[in-house]
Amino acid sequence: MRIIKKIVFGLLALIVLLLVVALFVPKDYTVSVSATINTPKEKVFNYVKLIKNQEEYSVWVMQDPNVVMNYTGTDGTVGFKAEWNSKDDNVGEGSQQISKITDDRIDVDLHFERPMKGDAKAATFVEDVSGNQTKITNEFYGHSDYPMNLMSLIGKKFITDAQTQNLANLKKILEK
């Protein structure tokens, strides 16, 4: 009986500790990953503004070869919407819609249905380094209410790893 009490109190102490730690974890977070691509800015920008091109470099889209993609609107323009639905919960179900485009930035609104409901925003920045070099930065803007904001610490690592791989894939494609 003493062992059971110690286990229960230990678990309760761990839960309380995690809840206290979550009080100090920000609810809003940004993940930012950059790479330099040896290709002119215009070519990089014209490629990444087309959401359909993500089928060639996005680890999330490529993870499930049977993912169902639906597109609405004109790709590369404000209002274009890409919806995905996968039986693989690592890919899940959701959509992204281009909300703003300037000469060096593309903003998208993200909506997730599965495996967890939620909304987020993301942006891609394209910056001329030299005539044949472009710095590309992907940013993801997330929000998690207390106490789920504690999970954002793990989520940030997951997103950083995926975005790093996406940029490596993109670099490989655009430097051919």
GROMACS elastic network, one bead per residue, 0.5 to 0.9 nm:
[ bonds ]
;  ai    aj funct       b0    kb
    1     4     6  0.52044   500
    1     5     6  0.63643   500
    1     6     6  0.87490   500
    2     5     6  0.50788   500
    2     6     6  0.61701   500
    2     7     6  0.86135   500
    3     6     6  0.50755   500
    3     7     6  0.61659   500
    3     8     6  0.86138   500
    4     7     6  0.50780   500
    4     8     6  0.61207   500
    4     9     6  0.85492   500
    5     8     6  0.51093   500
    5     9     6  0.60215   500
    5    10     6  0.83274   500
    6     9     6  0.51681   500
    6    10     6  0.58711   500
    6    11     6  0.85045   500
    7    11     6  0.61231   500
    7    12     6  0.85745   500
    8    11     6  0.51587   500
    8    12     6  0.61556   500
    8    13     6  0.85699   500
    9    13     6  0.60117   500
    9    14     6  0.85157   500
   10    13     6  0.50933   500
   10    14     6  0.61874   500
   10    15     6  0.86829   500
   11    14     6  0.50382   500
   11    15     6  0.62103   500
   11    16     6  0.86355   500
   12    15     6  0.51046   500
   12    16     6  0.61647   500
   12    17     6  0.85209   500
   13    16     6  0.51151   500
   13    17     6  0.60415   500
   13    18     6  0.86108   500
   14    17     6  0.50248   500
   14    18     6  0.61757   500
   14    19     6  0.86192   500
   15    18     6  0.51419   500
   15    19     6  0.61919   500
   15    20     6  0.86309   500
   16    19     6  0.50800   500
   16    20     6  0.61701   500
   16    21     6  0.86163   500
   17    20     6  0.51263   500
   17    21     6  0.61674   500
   17    22     6  0.86057   500
   18    21     6  0.50399   500
   18    22     6  0.61033   500
   18    23     6  0.87978   500
   18   147     6  0.86195   500
   18   150     6  0.77916   500
   19    22     6  0.50641   500
   19    23     6  0.66220   500
   19   146     6  0.85687   500
   19   147     6  0.64509   500
   19   150     6  0.82553   500
   20    23     6  0.52818   500
   20    24     6  0.73635   500
   21    24     6  0.55556   500
   21    25     6  0.67436   500
   21   150     6  0.75604   500
   22    25     6  0.50653   500
   22    26     6  0.81381   500
   22   146     6  0.67134   500
   22   147     6  0.56980   500
   22   148     6  0.77634   500
   22   149     6  0.63858   500
   22   150     6  0.50326   500
   22   151     6  0.88139   500
   23    26     6  0.80059   500
   23   146     6  0.72302   500
   23   147     6  0.74850   500
   23   149     6  0.86337   500
   23   150     6  0.85136   500
   24   150     6  0.89297   500
   25    28     6  0.89249   500
   25   146     6  0.87189   500
   25   149     6  0.64520   500
   25   150     6  0.63077   500
   25   152     6  0.85320   500
   25   153     6  0.83053   500
   26    29     6  0.67830   500
   26   143     6  0.86363   500
   26   144     6  0.84175   500
   26   149     6  0.68717   500
   26   150     6  0.85079   500
   26   152     6  0.87936   500
   27   142     6  0.82021   500
   27   143     6  0.54441   500
   27   144     6  0.50855   500
   27   145     6  0.57773   500
   27   146     6  0.70244   500
   27   148     6  0.85871   500
   27   149     6  0.54002   500
   27   150     6  0.85275   500
   27   152     6  0.81769   500
   28   141     6  0.74044   500
   28   142     6  0.57610   500
   28   144     6  0.65779   500
   28   145     6  0.85482   500
   28   149     6  0.81914   500
   28   152     6  0.89073   500
   29   140     6  0.82072   500
   29   141     6  0.59094   500
   29   142     6  0.53061   500
   29   143     6  0.63105   500
   29   144     6  0.85289   500
   29   152     6  0.78923   500
   29   156     6  0.81358   500
   30   139     6  0.66646   500
   30   140     6  0.55595   500
   30   142     6  0.62891   500
   30   143     6  0.88905   500
   30   156     6  0.80531   500
   31   138     6  0.80165   500
   31   139     6  0.54531   500
   31   140     6  0.51007   500
   31   141     6  0.66503   500
   31   142     6  0.82635   500
   31   156     6  0.63698   500
   31   157     6  0.86518   500
   31   159     6  0.71782   500
   31   160     6  0.63750   500
   31   163     6  0.88988   500
   32   137     6  0.67331   500
   32   138     6  0.57506   500
   32   140     6  0.66292   500
   32   141     6  0.88825   500
   32   160     6  0.73871   500
   32   163     6  0.84597   500
   33   136     6  0.83573   500
   33   137     6  0.55396   500
   33   138     6  0.54125   500
   33   139     6  0.65566   500
   33   160     6  0.67586   500
   33   163     6  0.65394   500
   33   164     6  0.63091   500
   33   167     6  0.82424   500
   34   135     6  0.68312   500
   34   136     6  0.55050   500
   34   138     6  0.63917   500
   34   139     6  0.87524   500
   34   163     6  0.87988   500
   34   164     6  0.76948   500
   34   167     6  0.75297   500
   35   134     6  0.82937   500
   35   135     6  0.57322   500
   35   136     6  0.55223   500
   35   137     6  0.66165   500
   35   164     6  0.82157   500
   35   167     6  0.64883   500
   35   168     6  0.77889   500
   35   171     6  0.80301   500
   36    39     6  0.87728   500
   36   129     6  0.82795   500
   36   133     6  0.66212   500
   36   134     6  0.55361   500
   36   136     6  0.62513   500
   36   137     6  0.88449   500
   36   167     6  0.89428   500
   36   171     6  0.78253   500
   37    40     6  0.81845   500
   37    41     6  0.88170   500
   37    44     6  0.81127   500
   37   132     6  0.82688   500
   37   133     6  0.56503   500
   37   134     6  0.52169   500
   37   135     6  0.63156   500
   37   136     6  0.73960   500
   37   167     6  0.89089   500
   37   170     6  0.83837   500
   37   171     6  0.54933   500
   37   172     6  0.86427   500
   37   174     6  0.74251   500
   37   175     6  0.70093   500
   38   132     6  0.55435   500
   38   134     6  0.63895   500
   38   135     6  0.88609   500
   38   171     6  0.78293   500
   38   174     6  0.79211   500
   38   175     6  0.61034   500
   39    42     6  0.85060   500
   39    43     6  0.68679   500
   39    44     6  0.67092   500
   39   131     6  0.80657   500
   39   133     6  0.51551   500
   39   134     6  0.62028   500
   39   171     6  0.87123   500
   39   174     6  0.66533   500
   39   175     6  0.62319   500
   40    43     6  0.56265   500
   40    44     6  0.65135   500
   40    45     6  0.88024   500
   40   128     6  0.73575   500
   40   129     6  0.88315   500
   40   130     6  0.78191   500
   40   131     6  0.58743   500
   40   133     6  0.55953   500
   40   134     6  0.60271   500
   41    44     6  0.51280   500
   41    45     6  0.59675   500
   41    46     6  0.84454   500
   41   104     6  0.86602   500
   41   126     6  0.66887   500
   41   127     6  0.66491   500
   41   128     6  0.54888   500
   41   129     6  0.83084   500
   41   130     6  0.86932   500
   41   131     6  0.78564   500
   41   132     6  0.74556   500
   41   133     6  0.69986   500
   41   134     6  0.51959   500
   41   135     6  0.80985   500
   41   136     6  0.89236   500
   42    45     6  0.51512   500
   42    46     6  0.59834   500
   42    47     6  0.85085   500
   42   126     6  0.88009   500
   42   128     6  0.87629   500
   42   134     6  0.89278   500
   43    46     6  0.52419   500
   43    47     6  0.62284   500
   43    48     6  0.87864   500
   43   174     6  0.81500   500
   44    47     6  0.52375   500
   44    48     6  0.62398   500
   44    49     6  0.85889   500
   44   126     6  0.75143   500
   44   134     6  0.74157   500
   44   136     6  0.83107   500
   44   174     6  0.70733   500
   45    48     6  0.53230   500
   45    49     6  0.59772   500
   45    50     6  0.87825   500
   45   103     6  0.82556   500
   45   104     6  0.71899   500
   45   105     6  0.83411   500
   45   106     6  0.88904   500
   45   125     6  0.85988   500
   45   126     6  0.63412   500
   45   136     6  0.88711   500
   46    49     6  0.55821   500
   46    50     6  0.69677   500
   46    76     6  0.80865   500
   47    50     6  0.57864   500
   47    51     6  0.85853   500
   47    53     6  0.69511   500
   47    76     6  0.89648   500
   47   174     6  0.84424   500
   48    51     6  0.67800   500
   48    52     6  0.89398   500
   48    53     6  0.68807   500
   48    54     6  0.77174   500
   48    76     6  0.84240   500
   48   106     6  0.85281   500
   48   124     6  0.81306   500
   48   170     6  0.86592   500
   49    52     6  0.88667   500
   49    53     6  0.83462   500
   49    75     6  0.77940   500
   49    77     6  0.79561   500
   49    98     6  0.88508   500
   49   101     6  0.82707   500
   49   105     6  0.86922   500
   49   106     6  0.65761   500
   49   124     6  0.85802   500
   50    53     6  0.56491   500
   50    54     6  0.77507   500
   50    75     6  0.54553   500
   50    77     6  0.82738   500
   51    54     6  0.56029   500
   51    55     6  0.81405   500
   51    75     6  0.64188   500
   51    76     6  0.67353   500
   51    80     6  0.83381   500
   51    81     6  0.84519   500
   51    82     6  0.72785   500
   51    96     6  0.88417   500
   51    97     6  0.89897   500
   51    98     6  0.85369   500
   52    55     6  0.59602   500
   52    56     6  0.82533   500
   52    71     6  0.83444   500
   52    75     6  0.72231   500
   52    76     6  0.88827   500
   52    82     6  0.78523   500
   53    56     6  0.55786   500
   53    57     6  0.72259   500
   53    58     6  0.85161   500
   54    57     6  0.51888   500
   54    58     6  0.50035   500
   54    59     6  0.86218   500
   54    60     6  0.89861   500
   54    61     6  0.71010   500
   54    62     6  0.86165   500
   54   166     6  0.87674   500
   54   170     6  0.89309   500
   55    58     6  0.60526   500
   55    59     6  0.85710   500
   55    60     6  0.88081   500
   55    61     6  0.57291   500
   55    62     6  0.63552   500
   56    59     6  0.88073   500
   56    61     6  0.82860   500
   56    62     6  0.73653   500
   56   169     6  0.81063   500
   56   170     6  0.81477   500
   56   173     6  0.83631   500
   57    60     6  0.88586   500
   57    61     6  0.80404   500
   57    62     6  0.73508   500
   57   165     6  0.84496   500
   57   166     6  0.56502   500
   57   167     6  0.78409   500
   57   168     6  0.84518   500
   57   169     6  0.51826   500
   57   170     6  0.56764   500
   57   173     6  0.80138   500
   58    61     6  0.54208   500
   58    62     6  0.61070   500
   58    63     6  0.84443   500
   58   162     6  0.81477   500
   58   163     6  0.81893   500
   58   165     6  0.80424   500
   58   166     6  0.52098   500
   58   167     6  0.85471   500
   58   169     6  0.76984   500
   58   170     6  0.83844   500
   59    62     6  0.50866   500
   59    63     6  0.57836   500
   59   162     6  0.64264   500
   59   163     6  0.82145   500
   59   165     6  0.70953   500
   59   166     6  0.61385   500
   59   169     6  0.86646   500
   60    63     6  0.52940   500
   60    64     6  0.75973   500
   60    90     6  0.78494   500
   60    91     6  0.58669   500
   60   162     6  0.78273   500
   60   166     6  0.89482   500
   61    64     6  0.63528   500
   61    65     6  0.76986   500
   61    67     6  0.71909   500
   61    84     6  0.83574   500
   61    91     6  0.72051   500
   62    65     6  0.60739   500
   62    67     6  0.84575   500
   63    66     6  0.89647   500
   63    67     6  0.85106   500
   63    88     6  0.86135   500
   63    90     6  0.81374   500
   63    91     6  0.71519   500
   64    67     6  0.54010   500
   64    86     6  0.70722   500
   64    87     6  0.84445   500
   64    88     6  0.68730   500
   64    90     6  0.87833   500
   64    91     6  0.71292   500
   65    68     6  0.87902   500
   66    86     6  0.70606   500
   66    87     6  0.83236   500
   67    84     6  0.66163   500
   67    85     6  0.57915   500
   67    87     6  0.74922   500
   67    88     6  0.82787   500
   67    91     6  0.81097   500
   67    92     6  0.89623   500
   68    83     6  0.81216   500
   68    84     6  0.55908   500
   68    85     6  0.51918   500
   68    86     6  0.63362   500
   69    82     6  0.69091   500
   69    83     6  0.56587   500
   69    85     6  0.67176   500
   69    86     6  0.89052   500
   70    81     6  0.81792   500
   70    82     6  0.58120   500
   70    83     6  0.50820   500
   70    84     6  0.64831   500
   70    85     6  0.87435   500
   71    74     6  0.86028   500
   71    75     6  0.82770   500
   71    80     6  0.74305   500
   71    81     6  0.56947   500
   71    83     6  0.63398   500
   71    84     6  0.89488   500
   72    75     6  0.81344   500
   72    79     6  0.82710   500
   72    80     6  0.57809   500
   72    81     6  0.51015   500
   72    82     6  0.65886   500
   72    83     6  0.84511   500
   73    77     6  0.79949   500
   73    78     6  0.87350   500
   73    79     6  0.66288   500
   73    81     6  0.65234   500
   73    82     6  0.89690   500
   74    77     6  0.58964   500
   74    78     6  0.82211   500
   74    79     6  0.78199   500
   74    80     6  0.55604   500
   74    81     6  0.85157   500
   75    78     6  0.83389   500
   75    79     6  0.86115   500
   75    80     6  0.55093   500
   75    81     6  0.79612   500
   75    82     6  0.89705   500
   75    98     6  0.88035   500
   76    79     6  0.88743   500
   76    80     6  0.69145   500
   76    98     6  0.77575   500
   76   101     6  0.84016   500
   76   106     6  0.89812   500
   77    80     6  0.58520   500
   77    98     6  0.68334   500
   77    99     6  0.85953   500
   77   100     6  0.81295   500
   77   101     6  0.72561   500
   78    81     6  0.87908   500
   78    97     6  0.77769   500
   78    99     6  0.53735   500
   78   100     6  0.56632   500
   78   101     6  0.66391   500
   78   107     6  0.89960   500
   78   108     6  0.89833   500
   79    97     6  0.60363   500
   79    98     6  0.53232   500
   79    99     6  0.61220   500
   79   100     6  0.83140   500
   80    96     6  0.84032   500
   80    97     6  0.55807   500
   80    98     6  0.55180   500
   80    99     6  0.82525   500
   81    95     6  0.69172   500
   81    96     6  0.57390   500
   81    98     6  0.65972   500
   82    94     6  0.85671   500
   82    95     6  0.55011   500
   82    96     6  0.53987   500
   82    97     6  0.63521   500
   82    98     6  0.89035   500
   83    93     6  0.76323   500
   83    94     6  0.57810   500
   83    96     6  0.65341   500
   83    97     6  0.85954   500
   84    91     6  0.83815   500
   84    92     6  0.76721   500
   84    93     6  0.54400   500
   84    94     6  0.55499   500
   84    95     6  0.60798   500
   84    96     6  0.87999   500
   85    88     6  0.87122   500
   85    91     6  0.77143   500
   85    92     6  0.60225   500
   85    94     6  0.66897   500
   85    95     6  0.88057   500
   85   114     6  0.87556   500
   86    89     6  0.69867   500
   86    90     6  0.85000   500
   86    91     6  0.59643   500
   86    92     6  0.51985   500
   86    93     6  0.60513   500
   87    90     6  0.87472   500
   87    91     6  0.78014   500
   87    92     6  0.66969   500
   87    93     6  0.84260   500
   88    91     6  0.55540   500
   88    92     6  0.59985   500
   89    93     6  0.80420   500
   89   114     6  0.70137   500
   89   115     6  0.56585   500
   90   115     6  0.75572   500
   91    94     6  0.89071   500
   91   114     6  0.83033   500
   91   115     6  0.81193   500
   92   112     6  0.78424   500
   92   113     6  0.73569   500
   92   115     6  0.54735   500
   92   116     6  0.84004   500
   93   111     6  0.87114   500
   93   112     6  0.61677   500
   93   113     6  0.53164   500
   93   115     6  0.72359   500
   94   110     6  0.74898   500
   94   111     6  0.53456   500
   94   113     6  0.52031   500
   94   114     6  0.69065   500
   94   117     6  0.87239   500
   95   109     6  0.81749   500
   95   110     6  0.58420   500
   95   111     6  0.52074   500
   95   112     6  0.65967   500
   95   113     6  0.84556   500
   96   108     6  0.61417   500
   96   109     6  0.54729   500
   96   111     6  0.63016   500
   96   112     6  0.87841   500
   96   121     6  0.88449   500
   97   107     6  0.84327   500
   97   108     6  0.52361   500
   97   109     6  0.52568   500
   97   110     6  0.66763   500
   97   111     6  0.86681   500
   98   101     6  0.75724   500
   98   106     6  0.71744   500
   98   107     6  0.58991   500
   98   109     6  0.65201   500
   99   106     6  0.78233   500
   99   107     6  0.55165   500
   99   108     6  0.51675   500
   99   109     6  0.63529   500
  100   105     6  0.79118   500
  100   106     6  0.59074   500
  100   107     6  0.50615   500
  100   108     6  0.70687   500
  101   104     6  0.77618   500
  101   105     6  0.57397   500
  101   107     6  0.63829   500
  102   105     6  0.52050   500
  102   106     6  0.66151   500
  102   107     6  0.89428   500
  103   106     6  0.85052   500
  103   126     6  0.84195   500
  104   124     6  0.81869   500
  104   125     6  0.56787   500
  104   127     6  0.65008   500
  105   123     6  0.68197   500
  105   124     6  0.55549   500
  105   126     6  0.62623   500
  105   127     6  0.89067   500
  106   122     6  0.84067   500
  106   123     6  0.54974   500
  106   124     6  0.52106   500
  106   125     6  0.67168   500
  106   126     6  0.87545   500
  107   121     6  0.73794   500
  107   122     6  0.58826   500
  107   124     6  0.66175   500
  107   125     6  0.88636   500
  108   120     6  0.87422   500
  108   121     6  0.58395   500
  108   122     6  0.53568   500
  108   123     6  0.61731   500
  108   124     6  0.86951   500
  109   119     6  0.75031   500
  109   120     6  0.62335   500
  109   122     6  0.65851   500
  109   123     6  0.88896   500
  110   118     6  0.82909   500
  110   119     6  0.55560   500
  110   120     6  0.50415   500
  110   121     6  0.55141   500
  110   122     6  0.73075   500
  111   117     6  0.76171   500
  111   118     6  0.59634   500
  111   120     6  0.65708   500
  111   121     6  0.86001   500
  112   115     6  0.77012   500
  112   116     6  0.65531   500
  112   117     6  0.50575   500
  112   118     6  0.50653   500
  112   119     6  0.60972   500
  112   120     6  0.83400   500
  113   116     6  0.59382   500
  113   118     6  0.68046   500
  113   119     6  0.89480   500
  114   117     6  0.58442   500
  114   118     6  0.87041   500
  118   143     6  0.88955   500
  119   142     6  0.78810   500
  119   143     6  0.82440   500
  120   140     6  0.75340   500
  120   141     6  0.59794   500
  120   142     6  0.52939   500
  120   143     6  0.71521   500
  121   139     6  0.84779   500
  121   140     6  0.60916   500
  121   141     6  0.51877   500
  121   142     6  0.69052   500
  122   138     6  0.73668   500
  122   139     6  0.54492   500
  122   141     6  0.57982   500
  122   142     6  0.86209   500
  123   137     6  0.81058   500
  123   138     6  0.59005   500
  123   139     6  0.51841   500
  123   140     6  0.66234   500
  123   141     6  0.83790   500
  124   136     6  0.70185   500
  124   137     6  0.56229   500
  124   139     6  0.63207   500
  124   140     6  0.89593   500
  125   135     6  0.80010   500
  125   136     6  0.56059   500
  125   137     6  0.50454   500
  125   138     6  0.65191   500
  125   139     6  0.82096   500
  126   134     6  0.66873   500
  126   135     6  0.58741   500
  126   137     6  0.66258   500
  127   133     6  0.87572   500
  127   134     6  0.55883   500
  127   135     6  0.50425   500
  127   136     6  0.63478   500
  127   137     6  0.84363   500
  128   131     6  0.71845   500
  128   132     6  0.82164   500
  128   133     6  0.64295   500
  128   135     6  0.63698   500
  128   136     6  0.88850   500
  129   132     6  0.77359   500
  129   133     6  0.52190   500
  129   134     6  0.51605   500
  129   135     6  0.62483   500
  130   134     6  0.69507   500
  131   134     6  0.81500   500
  136   167     6  0.80480   500
  137   167     6  0.85407   500
  138   163     6  0.70484   500
  138   164     6  0.89131   500
  138   167     6  0.82653   500
  139   163     6  0.86330   500
  140   159     6  0.80266   500
  142   152     6  0.83069   500
  142   156     6  0.89506   500
  143   149     6  0.75368   500
  143   152     6  0.81782   500
  144   147     6  0.79873   500
  144   148     6  0.57870   500
  144   150     6  0.82180   500
  144   151     6  0.81531   500
  144   152     6  0.68870   500
  145   148     6  0.56597   500
  145   149     6  0.54850   500
  145   150     6  0.89781   500
  146   149     6  0.52555   500
  146   150     6  0.75070   500
  147   150     6  0.60633   500
  147   151     6  0.81943   500
  148   151     6  0.54477   500
  148   152     6  0.72373   500
  149   152     6  0.51534   500
  149   153     6  0.76106   500
  150   153     6  0.60085   500
  150   154     6  0.80058   500
  151   154     6  0.54624   500
  151   155     6  0.62560   500
  151   156     6  0.87072   500
  152   156     6  0.57839   500
  152   157     6  0.85305   500
  153   156     6  0.54355   500
  153   157     6  0.68343   500
  154   157     6  0.53869   500
  154   158     6  0.64457   500
  154   159     6  0.88153   500
  155   158     6  0.50349   500
  155   159     6  0.60936   500
  155   160     6  0.84606   500
  156   159     6  0.51325   500
  156   160     6  0.59621   500
  156   161     6  0.85559   500
  157   160     6  0.50679   500
  157   161     6  0.61554   500
  157   162     6  0.86118   500
  158   161     6  0.53345   500
  158   162     6  0.62954   500
  158   163     6  0.86798   500
  159   162     6  0.51238   500
  159   163     6  0.59960   500
  159   164     6  0.84213   500
  160   163     6  0.52026   500
  160   164     6  0.60099   500
  160   165     6  0.86078   500
  161   164     6  0.51732   500
  161   165     6  0.63201   500
  161   166     6  0.86621   500
  162   165     6  0.51819   500
  162   166     6  0.61263   500
  162   167     6  0.87458   500
  163   167     6  0.62110   500
  163   168     6  0.85738   500
  164   167     6  0.52980   500
  164   168     6  0.62983   500
  164   169     6  0.87254   500
  165   169     6  0.61153   500
  165   170     6  0.84799   500
  166   169     6  0.51183   500
  166   170     6  0.60887   500
  166   171     6  0.85794   500
  167   171     6  0.59765   500
  167   172     6  0.85374   500
  168   171     6  0.51017   500
  168   172     6  0.62940   500
  168   173     6  0.87901   500
  169   172     6  0.51863   500
  169   173     6  0.63834   500
  169   174     6  0.87817   500
  170   173     6  0.51667   500
  170   174     6  0.61170   500
  170   175     6  0.84475   500
  171   174     6  0.52805   500
  171   175     6  0.58886   500
  171   176     6  0.86309   500
  172   175     6  0.55111   500
  172   176     6  0.65846   500
  173   176     6  0.57629   500
